[in-house]
Amino acid sequence: MATRSRSKKAEEKKNIKVESFEIRRAYEFKNGNVSFDMELNGIKFYSATVVKGKNGDFISWPQRKVEEDYFSYYWIPLDQEDIDKIIDAVYDKLDEK
């Protein structure tokens, strides 16, 4: 398998600036986790999940298991403040039902 070398610059993670977002759909599972779709800065993202964790709620991006590893379909680097706003909007969407 080929190995790629990456510069330190490529390794730096920059968070996406959230200009706008809308929660399109939200569905709560029996365990309390919530699957949701959203439009973020004009791009649609599907099947993310708000997970109720020991240290508070967090967003889990879609992934699949291949053998013993997990691979994300996508990952969105966001500031914690934006994550909190999105989680609040997800719960607001659930309350609309």
Secondary structure, DSSP 8 states (H G I E B T S, - for coil): -------HHHH---------EEEEEEEE-TTS-EEEEEEETTEEEEEEEEEEETTEEEEE--EEEETTEEEES------HHHHHHHHHHHHHHHHT-
